[in-house]
C-alpha cells in the first residue's frame, strides 16, 4: 500500500481521503473529480433535504 500512497503525513480533513480509483472524498462524503459539478450539486441538495 505504501507504494500506491506514499507516506506524506496525516491527510487533512479538507483534502479528503484518497480512494483506490484515484478520486478523493471529503469527510462529508462529497465526491470530487471526476464527478461533474451538476452531480455534486444534486448530491448537496439531496443531503440538505435529508437534514431538514
Biopython code that builds the backbone (N, CA, C, O; Angstrom):
import numpy as np
from Bio.PDB.StructureBuilder import StructureBuilder

atoms = [
    (1, "UNK", "N", (0.840, -1.205, 0.000)),
    (1, "UNK", "CA", (0.000, 0.000, 0.000)),
    (1, "UNK", "C", (0.870, 1.249, 0.000)),
    (1, "UNK", "O", (0.488, 2.279, -0.555)),
    (2, "UNK", "N", (2.044, 1.156, 0.625)),
    (2, "UNK", "CA", (2.903, 2.331, 0.684)),
    (2, "UNK", "C", (3.380, 2.729, -0.701)),
    (2, "UNK", "O", (3.663, 3.902, -0.944)),
    (3, "UNK", "N", (3.474, 1.754, -1.626)),
    (3, "UNK", "CA", (3.897, 2.086, -2.983)),
    (3, "UNK", "C", (2.814, 2.872, -3.704)),
    (3, "UNK", "O", (3.117, 3.735, -4.529)),
    (4, "UNK", "N", (1.544, 2.580, -3.399)),
    (4, "UNK", "CA", (0.446, 3.272, -4.068)),
    (4, "UNK", "C", (0.260, 4.657, -3.466)),
    (4, "UNK", "O", (0.149, 5.646, -4.191)),
    (5, "UNK", "N", (0.225, 4.727, -2.142)),
    (5, "UNK", "CA", (0.054, 6.014, -1.469)),
    (5, "UNK", "C", (1.276, 6.273, -0.590)),
    (5, "UNK", "O", (1.316, 5.828, 0.557)),
    (6, "UNK", "N", (2.275, 6.990, -1.118)),
    (6, "UNK", "CA", (3.469, 7.253, -0.314)),
    (6, "UNK", "C", (3.127, 7.997, 0.965)),
    (6, "UNK", "O", (2.259, 8.870, 0.971)),
    (7, "UNK", "N", (3.804, 7.651, 2.040)),
    (7, "UNK", "CA", (3.526, 8.279, 3.331)),
    (7, "UNK", "C", (3.950, 9.736, 3.295)),
    (7, "UNK", "O", (5.122, 10.042, 3.075)),
    (8, "UNK", "N", (3.009, 10.624, 3.508)),
    (8, "UNK", "CA", (3.318, 12.058, 3.499)),
    (8, "UNK", "C", (2.673, 12.723, 4.702)),
    (8, "UNK", "O", (2.270, 13.884, 4.634)),
    (9, "UNK", "N", (2.576, 11.989, 5.803)),
    (9, "UNK", "CA", (1.951, 12.553, 6.984)),
    (9, "UNK", "C", (0.450, 12.365, 6.942)),
    (9, "UNK", "O", (-0.087, 11.857, 5.957)),
    (10, "UNK", "N", (-0.234, 12.771, 8.001)),
    (10, "UNK", "CA", (-1.691, 12.615, 8.055)),
    (10, "UNK", "C", (-2.384, 13.462, 6.999)),
    (10, "UNK", "O", (-1.918, 14.548, 6.657)),
    (11, "UNK", "N", (-3.495, 12.959, 6.489)),
    (11, "UNK", "CA", (-4.258, 13.679, 5.469)),
    (11, "UNK", "C", (-5.238, 14.618, 6.166)),
    (11, "UNK", "O", (-5.992, 14.202, 7.045)),
    (12, "UNK", "N", (-5.219, 15.876, 5.769)),
    (12, "UNK", "CA", (-6.126, 16.838, 6.388)),
    (12, "UNK", "C", (-7.559, 16.532, 5.974)),
    (12, "UNK", "O", (-7.795, 15.964, 4.908)),
    (13, "UNK", "N", (-8.511, 16.910, 6.817)),
    (13, "UNK", "CA", (-9.911, 16.616, 6.534)),
    (13, "UNK", "C", (-10.384, 17.356, 5.287)),
    (13, "UNK", "O", (-11.270, 16.876, 4.580)),
    (14, "UNK", "N", (-9.795, 18.532, 5.011)),
    (14, "UNK", "CA", (-10.241, 19.299, 3.852)),
    (14, "UNK", "C", (-9.717, 18.694, 2.556)),
    (14, "UNK", "O", (-10.317, 18.871, 1.496)),
    (15, "UNK", "N", (-8.593, 17.977, 2.641)),
    (15, "UNK", "CA", (-8.012, 17.391, 1.434)),
    (15, "UNK", "C", (-8.794, 16.166, 0.996)),
    (15, "UNK", "O", (-8.886, 15.875, -0.197)),
    (16, "UNK", "N", (-9.349, 15.460, 1.944)),
    (16, "UNK", "CA", (-10.119, 14.286, 1.599)),
    (16, "UNK", "C", (-9.296, 13.021, 1.746)),
    (16, "UNK", "O", (-8.090, 13.076, 1.984)),
    (17, "UNK", "N", (-9.946, 11.896, 1.606)),
    (17, "UNK", "CA", (-9.286, 10.604, 1.757)),
    (17, "UNK", "C", (-9.077, 9.999, 0.381)),
    (17, "UNK", "O", (-10.036, 9.886, -0.382)),
    (18, "UNK", "N", (-7.855, 9.607, 0.035)),
    (18, "UNK", "CA", (-7.622, 9.021, -1.286)),
    (18, "UNK", "C", (-8.336, 7.685, -1.432)),
    (18, "UNK", "O", (-8.311, 6.859, -0.520)),
    (19, "UNK", "N", (-8.971, 7.476, -2.575)),
    (19, "UNK", "CA", (-9.675, 6.240, -2.847)),
    (19, "UNK", "C", (-8.868, 5.410, -3.843)),
    (19, "UNK", "O", (-8.021, 5.957, -4.549)),
    (20, "UNK", "N", (-9.115, 4.103, -3.913)),
    (20, "UNK", "CA", (-8.343, 3.246, -4.820)),
    (20, "UNK", "C", (-8.409, 3.699, -6.274)),
    (20, "UNK", "O", (-7.444, 3.507, -7.014)),
    (21, "UNK", "N", (-9.526, 4.299, -6.703)),
    (21, "UNK", "CA", (-9.663, 4.684, -8.108)),
    (21, "UNK", "C", (-9.091, 6.067, -8.373)),
    (21, "UNK", "O", (-9.202, 6.573, -9.490)),
    (22, "UNK", "N", (-8.482, 6.687, -7.371)),
    (22, "UNK", "CA", (-7.826, 7.966, -7.599)),
    (22, "UNK", "C", (-8.667, 9.166, -7.219)),
    (22, "UNK", "O", (-8.157, 10.285, -7.164)),
    (23, "UNK", "N", (-9.962, 8.952, -6.951)),
    (23, "UNK", "CA", (-10.787, 10.086, -6.547)),
    (23, "UNK", "C", (-10.572, 10.367, -5.071)),
    (23, "UNK", "O", (-10.009, 9.545, -4.349)),
    (24, "UNK", "N", (-11.023, 11.533, -4.626)),
    (24, "UNK", "CA", (-10.884, 11.877, -3.219)),
    (24, "UNK", "C", (-12.254, 12.239, -2.657)),
    (24, "UNK", "O", (-13.019, 12.977, -3.277)),
    (25, "UNK", "N", (-12.548, 11.708, -1.475)),
    (25, "UNK", "CA", (-13.811, 12.010, -0.824)),
    (25, "UNK", "C", (-13.534, 12.788, 0.454)),
    (25, "UNK", "O", (-12.684, 12.400, 1.255)),
    (26, "UNK", "N", (-14.251, 13.881, 0.639)),
    (26, "UNK", "CA", (-14.089, 14.646, 1.866)),
    (26, "UNK", "C", (-14.717, 13.879, 3.013)),
    (26, "UNK", "O", (-15.346, 12.843, 2.798)),
    (27, "UNK", "N", (-14.556, 14.372, 4.212)),
    (27, "UNK", "CA", (-15.111, 13.695, 5.379)),
    (27, "UNK", "C", (-16.627, 13.606, 5.264)),
    (27, "UNK", "O", (-17.229, 12.636, 5.725)),
    (28, "UNK", "N", (-17.253, 14.625, 4.645)),
    (28, "UNK", "CA", (-18.706, 14.619, 4.498)),
    (28, "UNK", "C", (-19.155, 13.617, 3.437)),
    (28, "UNK", "O", (-20.342, 13.304, 3.354)),
    (29, "UNK", "N", (-18.231, 13.112, 2.627)),
    (29, "UNK", "CA", (-18.585, 12.148, 1.606)),
    (29, "UNK", "C", (-18.915, 12.787, 0.273)),
    (29, "UNK", "O", (-19.425, 12.111, -0.621)),
    (30, "UNK", "N", (-18.636, 14.076, 0.115)),
    (30, "UNK", "CA", (-18.925, 14.743, -1.150)),
    (30, "UNK", "C", (-17.869, 14.355, -2.176)),
    (30, "UNK", "O", (-16.685, 14.614, -1.959)),
    (31, "UNK", "N", (-18.262, 13.744, -3.283)),
    (31, "UNK", "CA", (-17.280, 13.336, -4.285)),
    (31, "UNK", "C", (-16.696, 14.522, -5.032)),
    (31, "UNK", "O", (-17.395, 15.493, -5.324)),
    (32, "UNK", "N", (-15.399, 14.435, -5.340)),
    (32, "UNK", "CA", (-14.756, 15.434, -6.197)),
    (32, "UNK", "C", (-14.529, 14.802, -7.559)),
    (32, "UNK", "O", (-15.111, 13.761, -7.862)),
    (33, "UNK", "N", (-13.690, 15.418, -8.386)),
    (33, "UNK", "CA", (-13.415, 14.885, -9.716)),
    (33, "UNK", "C", (-13.205, 13.378, -9.623)),
    (33, "UNK", "O", (-12.663, 12.923, -8.616)),
    (34, "UNK", "N", (-13.599, 12.581, -10.604)),
    (34, "UNK", "CA", (-14.078, 13.006, -11.917)),
    (34, "UNK", "C", (-15.570, 13.271, -12.018)),
    (34, "UNK", "O", (-16.098, 13.329, -13.129)),
    (35, "UNK", "N", (-16.264, 13.434, -10.910)),
    (35, "UNK", "CA", (-17.696, 13.699, -10.986)),
    (35, "UNK", "C", (-17.951, 15.107, -11.517)),
    (35, "UNK", "O", (-17.153, 16.017, -11.294)),
    (36, "UNK", "N", (-19.069, 15.278, -12.220)),
    (36, "UNK", "CA", (-19.406, 16.592, -12.768)),
    (36, "UNK", "C", (-19.958, 17.493, -11.670)),
    (36, "UNK", "O", (-20.444, 17.015, -10.644)),
    (37, "UNK", "N", (-19.876, 18.799, -11.897)),
    (37, "UNK", "CA", (-20.385, 19.757, -10.910)),
    (37, "UNK", "C", (-21.892, 19.591, -10.711)),
    (37, "UNK", "O", (-22.396, 19.770, -9.602)),
    (38, "UNK", "N", (-22.611, 19.249, -11.787)),
    (38, "UNK", "CA", (-24.062, 19.084, -11.669)),
    (38, "UNK", "C", (-24.395, 17.952, -10.702)),
    (38, "UNK", "O", (-25.311, 18.072, -9.889)),
    (39, "UNK", "N", (-23.648, 16.854, -10.794)),
    (39, "UNK", "CA", (-23.915, 15.726, -9.910)),
    (39, "UNK", "C", (-23.612, 16.099, -8.470)),
    (39, "UNK", "O", (-24.334, 15.701, -7.555)),
    (40, "UNK", "N", (-22.539, 16.867, -8.265)),
    (40, "UNK", "CA", (-22.197, 17.305, -6.909)),
    (40, "UNK", "C", (-23.305, 18.189, -6.354)),
    (40, "UNK", "O", (-23.676, 18.068, -5.187)),
    (41, "UNK", "N", (-23.839, 19.090, -7.202)),
    (41, "UNK", "CA", (-24.925, 19.967, -6.750)),
    (41, "UNK", "C", (-26.154, 19.146, -6.364)),
    (41, "UNK", "O", (-26.796, 19.428, -5.352)),
    (42, "UNK", "N", (-26.481, 18.135, -7.163)),
    (42, "UNK", "CA", (-27.646, 17.308, -6.858)),
    (42, "UNK", "C", (-27.454, 16.580, -5.529)),
    (42, "UNK", "O", (-28.386, 16.476, -4.731)),
    (43, "UNK", "N", (-26.242, 16.077, -5.298)),
    (43, "UNK", "CA", (-25.989, 15.376, -4.042)),
    (43, "UNK", "C", (-26.081, 16.323, -2.862)),
    (43, "UNK", "O", (-26.600, 15.951, -1.809)),
    (44, "UNK", "N", (-25.583, 17.546, -3.020)),
    (44, "UNK", "CA", (-25.647, 18.510, -1.928)),
    (44, "UNK", "C", (-27.093, 18.877, -1.623)),
    (44, "UNK", "O", (-27.464, 18.999, -0.456)),
    (45, "UNK", "N", (-27.912, 19.053, -2.653)),
    (45, "UNK", "CA", (-29.327, 19.364, -2.437)),
    (45, "UNK", "C", (-30.007, 18.189, -1.736)),
    (45, "UNK", "O", (-30.813, 18.379, -0.826)),
    (46, "UNK", "N", (-29.671, 16.969, -2.172)),
    (46, "UNK", "CA", (-30.268, 15.783, -1.561)),
    (46, "UNK", "C", (-29.892, 15.701, -0.082)),
    (46, "UNK", "O", (-30.738, 15.392, 0.758)),
    (47, "UNK", "N", (-28.631, 15.975, 0.237)),
    (47, "UNK", "CA", (-28.196, 15.927, 1.641)),
    (47, "UNK", "C", (-28.881, 17.018, 2.454)),
    (47, "UNK", "O", (-29.245, 16.800, 3.609)),
    (48, "UNK", "N", (-29.055, 18.184, 1.855)),
    (48, "UNK", "CA", (-29.699, 19.277, 2.578)),
    (48, "UNK", "C", (-31.157, 18.934, 2.884)),
    (48, "UNK", "O", (-31.660, 19.267, 3.957)),
    (49, "UNK", "N", (-31.838, 18.270, 1.946)),
    (49, "UNK", "CA", (-33.232, 17.902, 2.184)),
    (49, "UNK", "C", (-33.322, 16.862, 3.303)),
    (49, "UNK", "O", (-34.253, 16.893, 4.108)),
    (50, "UNK", "N", (-32.350, 15.938, 3.355)),
    (50, "UNK", "CA", (-32.390, 14.907, 4.384)),
    (50, "UNK", "C", (-32.153, 15.502, 5.765)),
    (50, "UNK", "O", (-32.660, 14.978, 6.757)),
    (51, "UNK", "N", (-31.390, 16.591, 5.844)),
    (51, "UNK", "CA", (-31.114, 17.201, 7.150)),
    (51, "UNK", "C", (-32.360, 17.867, 7.714)),
    (51, "UNK", "O", (-32.554, 17.894, 8.930)),
    (52, "UNK", "N", (-33.198, 18.400, 6.849)),
    (52, "UNK", "CA", (-34.362, 19.147, 7.333)),
    (52, "UNK", "C", (-35.453, 18.214, 7.847)),
    (52, "UNK", "O", (-36.503, 18.677, 8.291)),
]
sb = StructureBuilder()
sb.init_structure("model")
sb.init_model(0)
sb.init_chain("A")
sb.init_seg("    ")
for serial, (resi, resn, name, xyz) in enumerate(atoms, 1):
    if name == "N":
        sb.init_residue(resn, " ", resi, " ")
    sb.init_atom(name, np.array(xyz, "f"), 0.0, 1.0, " ", f" {name:<3s}", serial, name[0])
structure = sb.get_structure()
